[in-house]
């Protein structure tokens, strides 16, 4: 009888990498949903509800005093180079492509079946979307609390110019010149300069995807020794190196897109430079936080898939040398063995 020390490692003899079904018709959709990390989902929902309530309580932007002679808010009012819907769409597509490529293709050998792969993909997609929603609401709360005027505020407001024009400092917001422009959402939006919502949105997506891809491309795959790499044919090494380069360029492309959107908010006179810096910081911080949580909690999502995979083609509750059962590990880690030394990790008992 052969006992494995690989903790329920699936048999990767078939083209699909495991004993489970890799056909769409064989997906256990109930398991895809039941395997989700509902603790993380609940914490995200609590944060979303709390921020939404705060937004409702604030009701609108804080009024700030201004003068018609303030050059920092006297820039022309132009259309945005990158509309918000486009910034969100491109970023969301990048998130979707990153997760599906990694979970259904690159990590195929690490999943027991398509059910586990889809469960992991859904786990990461939910986390990325939660990061986006939390960032958007946090940005709105800060915008309302600060009430900073946009660089093109005077063009939106078209305030009356006092005659004669006198310079007076330290006046309260109640003494602001009246706006001649009709009340509108565009005028209200002129008070929402800090931080940049476009920038925080694209950066939370870009940094989340970058952190996830760095883990998926470089940390997650089965580790190989230098000798095993050198023994591979030249064309296989070339293809592998090209894939590594493509993955790194994909990460750079997402970060470059975020930087471009942030820069456009300054050149379009929609935000002050400090607004963009603050938006990038907020998005990057929450992107890293959510990505770290998703990566560290993915083994929780694959517990059900590990048990299902063991029932067909691996040692359930792999035994240790002294006969005591070892705790099952995530399939992500069970496949990460050094090539050339994996035989040493197996104990055969006759």
PyMOL commands that set and color helices and strands:
alter all, ss='L'
color gray80, all
select helices_A, chain A and resi 24-26+29-34+38-58+71-73+84-106+108-110+114-146+153-157+173-175+185-189+197-219+226-230+234-267+273-301+303-313+331-334+342-345
alter helices_A, ss='H'
color red, helices_A
select strands_A, chain A and resi 2-4+346-348
alter strands_A, ss='S'
color yellow, strands_A
deselect
rebuild
show_as cartoon
